[in-house]
Structure formats: C-alpha cells, structure tokens
Amino acid sequence: MATSQRAFQPNTELPQHFASTLKAQPKAIDLEHVSVSQLLGRDYVFLNSREIELPLKNPAVLHSLLDDLIQQLELAETHTVAVSVDESLTGALTFVRHDLTWYRHKVCRVESITISHPEQHEFMEMIWRCSTAAVTIY
C-alpha cells in the first residue's frame, strides 16, 4: 500500500518562537576591538568584552572564532593567551583568561577563568596597558 505522506514535511521557515531565540553569531572577531602584548615569551590577545561577546556556550563557534583570530594575527598557537577585558564606568577592570587547548593546530577546548587574585590582576593589567591595538600591528 503506497501513500503520499511523509514523516517530515519540507518547511524552510522556523517556528516563530524558535527563530526569535536565535542570536546571530559573529563570523569573525573585528581587530578594531583587539590588542596584543608580546611579553615574557607569550602573545597576550586582549578582547574588549564591551564590543566582543565570545559565544562561550557555543564551543564550535568559539573555537572557530579564536582559530581565525590567531591565524589572522599570525601568532604562535602554543604561546597565545586570550583575555577578555571589561572596563566599568568607574574604570575598574575585569579580566577573564581563556586557556586554549589545541589539537592538530585547532582550538579544541577553552576554559575561561576570571582573574580574581590581586597579584594576578595587577600583572594582567600591566600587560594589558603595554598592549598595542591589533589594527596598527597587522
């Protein structure tokens, strides 16, 4: 007995409630909001978190964004440290270090850690203040 019914009807439109919850993910990180400091054998890549919202809950997109950024900046993957920087209206700084794990020259894991220890925070601030806008470097 043949029927013309299909289990899945072709439909190119997303249901309205689902479509409104999707956020557009950036295809690349804009270098205008990135600075780099090459100190102590490491390449510190600082990301302005007011302008760049890393998709931490979407690892595949996050890994791809960071891979592309590091390639674009022509940095050595094993020596690169990514750091999000947020400066409050009062000038207080918050740093989140993103530890990158690599597999076959691609980011395969990111562990994000807020810098809260005063000495680590002071060190990170010093490196950030020594950083140069990526747009002028590359």
C-alpha positions in Angstrom: 0.0 0.0 0.0 1.6 3.3 -1.1 0.9 6.6 0.4 2.0 10.1 -0.3 2.5 11.1 3.3 6.0 11.9 4.6 7.2 11.8 8.1 8.9 15.2 7.7 7.2 17.8 5.7 9.6 20.2 3.9 9.4 23.6 5.6 12.0 26.3 5.2 10.5 28.6 7.8 11.5 28.3 11.5 8.7 28.4 14.0 8.3 32.0 15.2 9.1 31.2 18.9 12.3 29.4 17.9 13.5 31.9 15.4 13.3 34.8 17.9 15.6 33.0 20.4 18.4 32.5 17.9 21.3 35.1 18.1 23.4 35.9 15.1 26.9 34.7 15.8 29.8 36.8 14.5 31.7 35.2 11.6 35.0 36.9 12.7 36.4 39.0 15.6 36.9 42.6 14.5 40.5 43.6 15.0 39.4 47.1 15.9 38.5 45.7 19.4 41.6 43.6 19.9 45.0 44.5 21.3 48.2 42.4 21.5 51.0 42.3 24.0 54.1 40.1 23.3 55.8 39.8 26.6 57.6 37.1 28.5 57.5 34.6 25.6 53.7 34.8 25.3 51.3 36.5 23.0 48.5 38.0 25.0 45.5 38.8 22.9 43.1 41.2 24.7 39.5 41.3 23.6 37.3 44.3 24.5 34.3 42.5 26.1 32.0 45.5 25.6 32.4 45.1 21.8 33.2 41.3 21.5 30.9 38.9 23.1 32.5 35.5 22.9 29.9 32.7 22.4 31.1 30.6 25.4 28.0 28.4 25.3 28.7 27.5 21.7 32.1 25.8 21.7 32.2 25.1 17.9 31.7 28.8 17.1 34.0 29.9 19.9 36.8 27.6 18.7 36.4 28.7 15.1 36.5 32.5 16.1 39.6 32.1 18.1 41.3 29.9 15.4 40.6 32.6 12.8 41.8 35.4 15.1 45.1 33.7 15.9 45.7 32.9 12.3 44.8 36.5 11.2 47.3 37.9 13.8 49.9 35.3 12.7 50.6 34.3 16.3 52.1 31.0 17.5 49.2 28.9 18.8 51.2 27.3 21.7 52.3 30.7 23.0 48.9 32.5 22.8 46.8 33.6 25.7 43.3 35.1 25.0 42.0 37.5 27.6 38.6 39.3 27.7 38.8 42.8 29.3 35.9 44.7 30.7 36.3 48.3 32.0 33.4 49.5 34.1 32.2 53.1 34.1 34.3 53.7 37.2 37.4 52.4 35.5 37.5 49.1 37.3 38.9 46.3 35.2 37.8 42.7 35.0 39.9 40.2 33.2 38.8 36.7 32.1 41.6 34.5 30.8 40.7 31.9 28.2 43.0 28.9 28.4 43.2 27.3 25.0 43.8 23.6 24.4 45.0 22.7 20.9 44.7 19.6 18.7 46.2 19.5 15.2 46.6 23.2 15.1 43.0 23.9 16.0 41.4 25.1 19.3 39.6 22.1 20.7 38.8 23.4 24.2 38.5 26.7 26.0 38.5 27.1 29.8 37.6 30.6 30.9 38.8 31.8 34.3 38.1 35.2 35.9 41.3 36.7 37.3 40.5 37.5 41.0 43.8 37.1 42.8 45.2 40.7 43.3 48.7 39.9 42.2 47.5 38.1 39.0 45.1 41.0 38.3 47.9 43.5 38.7 50.1 41.5 36.4 47.3 41.2 33.8 46.6 44.9 34.0 50.3 45.7 33.4 50.4 43.5 30.3 47.1 45.0 29.0 48.4 48.5 29.5 51.5 47.6 27.4 49.4 46.1 24.6 49.1 47.6 21.2 46.0 47.8 19.0 45.9 44.9 16.6 44.8 47.1 13.8 48.0 49.1 13.9 50.2 45.9 14.1 48.6 43.8 11.4 
